[in-house]
Amino acid sequence: MSQALQGKIALITGGSTGIGLGIAQEFVHQGAFVFITARRQQQLDEALAQLGDQAVGIRADVADLTSLDRLFEHIKSQKGHLDIVVANAGGGEFAALGAITEEHFDRTFAINVKGVLFTVQKSLPLLAKGASVILTGSTTSAIGGKDFSVYSATKAAVRNFARSWIQDLAGQDIRINVLSPGPVQTPGLLGLVEPDQEEGLLQTMASLVPLGRVGQPAEIGKAAVFLASDAASFINGAELFADGGQAQI
């Protein structure tokens, strides 16, 4: 059986855990060579042990432009180009209006908005003809979230990036789409609460999803494979929800 991403070169930021790792695993399974990034070497090492010799890990902080420059120089020297970029690195914390600090705002926007912007912009010289860029969004951009307004606002910005950038890149044969997961069982999601509250959080999240459960990273990875592949060759500027129906009701 042919592989959907055979011979493709991909970059996945924040690819060492959670959704990013789920995407990386599916990309490798479908024949891609994958560069993943993380800020911590231990996480990279653990991810690479699962991904095998079709992956390389690079320590990088997407909010640090010098770090991004080093990342793309490394990719250029190793492979010379990219066919797929998944701007996935991101994160958030609960903070209700009235308790939002400047530090919380700056940190969240630096990773989720600034990081996405400059990851994509700095990748442009390496993007091959027919390249696919995937921005990791969230259902929160469309439906909001209690105590989660700053994170939700960053994902709304990401959604608009795609709408605007496809106009900036018109005629260049580069597609940009947004993949917006609903609640997915990842270390990032569970890290929003104390360990003894994790099961309650998952149950609450599942109750909001018409399918009655939270998603798994591999399910988001399969959706990313579609957007990255030639099967999505005429899909551009779209938002694909992988959310079990959460944002569709």
C-alpha positions as CSV (number, residue, x, y, z in Angstrom):
1,M,0.0,0.0,0.0
2,S,1.4,3.4,-0.9
3,Q,2.2,5.9,1.8
4,A,0.5,9.3,1.7
5,L,3.6,11.3,2.6
6,Q,6.3,9.1,1.0
7,G,9.5,11.1,0.6
8,K,8.2,14.3,2.2
9,I,10.2,16.3,4.6
10,A,8.3,17.7,7.5
11,L,8.8,20.0,10.5
12,I,6.6,19.8,13.5
13,T,7.2,22.3,16.3
14,G,6.3,21.1,19.7
15,G,6.6,17.6,18.3
16,S,7.9,15.7,21.4
17,T,4.6,15.2,23.3
18,G,0.9,15.2,23.0
19,I,-0.7,16.2,19.7
20,G,2.7,17.1,18.2
21,L,4.0,13.6,18.9
22,G,0.8,12.1,17.6
23,I,1.2,14.0,14.3
24,A,4.9,13.0,14.1
25,Q,4.1,9.3,14.6
26,E,1.5,9.4,11.8
27,F,3.8,11.3,9.5
28,V,6.6,8.8,9.9
29,H,4.1,5.9,9.5
30,Q,3.1,7.5,6.2
31,G,6.6,7.8,4.9
32,A,7.7,11.3,5.9
33,F,11.1,12.3,7.3
34,V,10.3,14.4,10.3
35,F,12.1,17.2,12.2
36,I,10.6,17.8,15.7
37,T,11.3,20.5,18.1
38,A,11.0,20.9,21.9
39,R,12.5,23.1,24.5
40,R,13.7,20.1,26.7
41,Q,16.2,17.6,25.6
42,Q,14.8,14.8,27.7
43,Q,11.4,15.1,25.9
44,L,13.1,15.0,22.5
45,D,15.1,11.9,23.4
46,E,12.0,10.1,24.6
47,A,10.1,11.1,21.5
48,L,12.9,10.0,19.1
49,A,13.0,6.6,20.8
50,Q,9.5,6.1,19.6
51,L,9.9,7.7,16.2
52,G,13.0,5.9,15.0
53,D,15.5,6.8,12.3
54,Q,13.0,8.8,10.2
55,A,13.1,11.6,12.7
56,V,15.5,14.2,14.1
57,G,15.0,16.2,17.2
58,I,16.2,19.8,17.6
59,R,16.0,21.9,20.7
60,A,14.3,25.1,19.9
61,D,12.1,27.8,21.5
62,V,9.6,29.1,18.9
63,A,9.2,32.4,20.8
64,D,13.0,33.0,20.4
65,L,13.8,34.2,16.9
66,T,17.5,33.4,17.2
67,S,16.5,29.8,18.1
68,L,14.3,29.6,15.1
69,D,17.1,30.8,12.8
70,R,19.3,28.0,14.1
71,L,16.5,25.5,13.6
72,F,16.0,26.4,9.9
73,E,19.8,26.6,9.3
74,H,20.0,23.0,10.6
75,I,17.1,21.8,8.4
76,K,18.6,23.6,5.4
77,S,22.0,22.0,5.9
78,Q,20.5,18.5,6.4
79,K,17.7,18.3,3.9
80,G,17.7,21.6,1.9
81,H,13.9,22.0,1.8
82,L,10.6,21.4,3.6
83,D,7.4,20.0,2.1
84,I,5.3,20.3,5.3
85,V,5.4,22.6,8.3
86,V,3.2,22.0,11.3
87,A,3.3,25.1,13.5
88,N,2.1,23.2,16.6
89,A,4.1,24.4,19.6
90,G,1.8,26.1,22.0
91,G,0.2,26.0,25.4
92,G,-2.1,27.7,27.9
93,E,-3.1,28.0,31.5
94,F,-6.4,28.8,33.2
95,A,-6.8,32.4,34.2
96,A,-10.2,34.1,34.7
97,L,-10.8,37.7,33.8
98,G,-9.8,39.6,36.9
99,A,-6.9,37.3,37.6
100,I,-5.0,37.6,34.2
101,T,-1.5,38.8,34.7
102,E,0.8,40.5,32.2
103,E,3.2,37.6,32.5
104,H,0.4,35.1,31.6
105,F,-0.7,37.2,28.6
106,D,2.9,37.7,27.3
107,R,3.9,34.1,27.7
108,T,0.8,32.7,26.0
109,F,0.9,35.1,23.0
110,A,4.7,34.7,22.6
111,I,4.4,31.0,22.1
112,N,1.0,30.6,20.4
113,V,1.0,33.7,18.2
114,K,4.5,35.1,17.8
115,G,5.9,31.6,17.6
116,V,3.5,30.5,14.9
117,L,4.0,33.7,12.9
118,F,7.8,33.5,12.8
119,T,7.9,29.7,12.4
120,V,6.0,30.0,9.2
121,Q,7.7,33.2,8.0
122,K,11.2,31.8,8.5
123,S,10.2,28.6,6.8
124,L,9.2,30.3,3.6
125,P,12.6,30.1,1.9
126,L,12.7,26.4,2.4
127,L,9.2,25.5,1.3
128,A,9.0,23.4,-1.8
129,K,6.4,23.7,-4.6
130,G,3.2,22.3,-3.4
131,A,4.1,22.7,0.3
132,S,1.5,22.3,3.0
133,V,1.5,24.5,6.1
134,I,-0.7,23.4,9.0
135,L,-1.4,25.6,12.0
136,T,-2.7,24.0,15.1
137,G,-5.8,25.8,16.2
138,S,-8.4,24.9,18.8
139,T,-12.2,24.8,19.2
140,T,-11.7,27.5,21.8
141,S,-11.2,30.0,18.9
142,A,-14.8,29.5,17.9
143,I,-16.6,28.8,21.2
144,G,-14.4,30.4,23.8
145,G,-13.7,28.9,27.1
146,K,-14.3,29.7,30.8
147,D,-11.1,30.9,32.5
148,F,-9.3,30.4,29.1
149,S,-9.8,33.7,27.3
150,V,-6.2,34.5,26.6
151,Y,-5.5,31.0,25.1
152,S,-8.7,31.2,23.2
153,A,-7.7,34.6,21.8
154,T,-4.4,33.3,20.6
155,K,-6.1,30.5,18.7
156,A,-8.5,33.0,17.1
157,A,-5.5,34.9,15.9
158,V,-4.0,31.7,14.4
159,R,-7.3,31.1,12.5
160,N,-7.1,34.5,11.0
161,F,-3.4,34.1,10.1
162,A,-4.4,31.3,7.7
163,R,-7.1,33.5,6.1
164,S,-4.7,36.3,5.6
165,W,-1.6,34.4,4.6
166,I,-3.2,32.5,1.8
167,Q,-3.7,36.0,0.2
168,D,-0.1,37.0,0.9
169,L,1.1,33.8,-0.8
170,A,-1.4,33.7,-3.7
171,G,0.1,32.0,-6.7
172,Q,3.0,30.5,-4.9
173,D,1.6,27.0,-4.6
174,I,1.8,26.9,-0.8
175,R,-1.3,25.8,1.1
176,I,-2.0,27.0,4.6
177,N,-4.8,25.4,6.7
178,V,-5.8,25.2,10.4
179,L,-6.3,21.9,12.2
180,S,-8.5,22.6,15.3
181,P,-8.7,19.8,17.9
182,G,-11.3,19.6,20.6
183,P,-10.3,18.1,24.0
184,V,-7.5,15.6,23.5
185,Q,-5.9,13.4,26.2
186,T,-2.4,14.9,26.3
187,P,0.0,15.8,29.1
188,G,-0.8,19.5,28.3
189,L,-4.5,19.0,28.9
190,L,-4.0,17.0,32.1
191,G,-1.4,19.5,33.3
192,L,-4.1,22.2,33.6
193,V,-5.2,20.6,36.9
194,E,-3.8,18.8,39.9
195,P,-3.2,15.0,39.5
196,D,-6.2,14.2,41.6
197,Q,-8.4,16.3,39.4
198,E,-7.4,14.7,36.0
199,E,-10.2,12.1,35.8
200,G,-12.8,14.8,36.6
201,L,-11.4,17.0,33.9
202,L,-11.5,14.3,31.3
203,Q,-15.1,13.4,32.3
204,T,-16.1,17.1,32.1
205,M,-14.5,17.5,28.7
206,A,-16.1,14.3,27.4
207,S,-19.5,15.5,28.4
208,L,-19.1,18.5,26.0
209,V,-18.4,16.3,23.0
210,P,-21.3,14.7,21.1
211,L,-19.2,11.5,20.6
212,G,-19.0,11.3,24.4
213,R,-15.3,11.1,24.8
214,V,-12.1,13.0,24.4
215,G,-9.8,12.5,21.4
216,Q,-6.5,10.8,21.2
217,P,-3.3,12.3,19.6
218,A,-3.2,9.7,16.9
219,E,-6.7,10.8,15.7
220,I,-5.4,14.4,15.3
221,G,-2.3,13.0,13.6
222,K,-4.5,11.2,11.0
223,A,-6.3,14.5,10.2
224,A,-2.9,16.2,9.8
225,V,-1.8,13.6,7.4
226,F,-4.8,14.4,5.2
227,L,-4.1,18.1,5.2
228,A,-0.4,17.5,4.5
229,S,-1.1,15.1,1.6
230,D,-2.0,15.5,-2.0
231,A,-5.5,14.4,-1.1
232,A,-6.0,17.9,0.2
233,S,-4.4,19.6,-2.8
234,F,-7.3,22.1,-3.3
235,I,-7.9,22.8,0.3
236,N,-6.5,26.1,1.4
237,G,-7.3,28.6,4.2
238,A,-9.7,26.1,5.7
239,E,-10.2,25.1,9.3
240,L,-10.6,21.3,9.9
241,F,-12.2,20.5,13.2
242,A,-11.1,17.2,14.8
243,D,-13.3,17.7,17.8
244,G,-15.9,14.9,18.0
245,G,-18.5,17.5,17.2
246,Q,-17.9,19.8,20.1
247,A,-17.8,23.1,18.1
248,Q,-20.4,22.0,15.6
249,I,-23.5,22.2,17.9
